[in-house]
Amino acid sequence: MLYHVSEKPGLKVLRPHASSHGRAYVYAVDDLVTGLLFGAGHDDFDLYLSNDAAGVPTVRECWPGAFQKVYQGKRCSVYEVDEAGFQRGVTSWDPELVHEGEVAVERETVVDDLYRRLLEEEKRGTLTILRYEHTDEYRRVIAGHVVDRLIRFDVDLDTCMETDSRFAAHFRGLVQGLRDLMDGRLLP
């Protein structure tokens, strides 16, 4: 059994949609806790998702208070789907499985308070939540992650601070630094 988690309730069929990968897929995971992390809208500039060496899902805040801002007051639906037709290794994120066609929902379970549920998973040890730290080590990890995404997603560095308040509020220095690196003045 695989899990697809969504803010949208009542779905009977999951239809492919394009994400940052560019191709349209139905996305699923085989770990429910990992799936719950997708129960509220966010992207890679809010939270950095990974797994530790033991396979425990880990979420790092990319800016102070991001975890609470993303999940508090949210509810979601957990959709169970059959594994048939799903493939692993198609995207760059190992926990993610994809299916190119429509997928029938076998069961829906509503999570009324996603924030509380994720905090419970943290207490159980099935989820690690790393809140933003103003330490060199933590900020180095987040800076590497954000810069990678700025480049990978081909974010327009000239306009992003005007079009997305997160860039102006939390990543201004990184955006400006990349703009300075890429303006050609550092070349001989």
C-alpha angles and dihedrals in degrees: 000000000000131000132228113183123198143167087230114090128206101032115159097178128031114219126202117260132178118252131174088304090070097228125096113250142150104242125213141160133207095223116075095206091053088049092053089061087070094053093099131042116269140123141210091285091063103040136015109215123198142135127250123232090276092052096254111149112249126197122193123193113237090201133017113285095007095130094054093041092053100044110025114107093009130127127192144181123242110211119199115209136178116260094230112122096010118126131201123210097036093109128043093252110083099207091057123096122188138201123195097209139049116293126208117231113235098187139359124207120185120219106203098191111030095176093054092045092053091048088052090052088051090054090049090053093242092113133036116209116193109195117209112282126196091222127121092239096051094043091048090057093047093044090053091049094048094045090049090053094045089056098036093050091042092233112194100246092193095060109020095094090056096044100042120036092206091069093052094042102040111011104035093118093049093048092047091045092053091047089052092048092050101044092086099242092115093060120093 
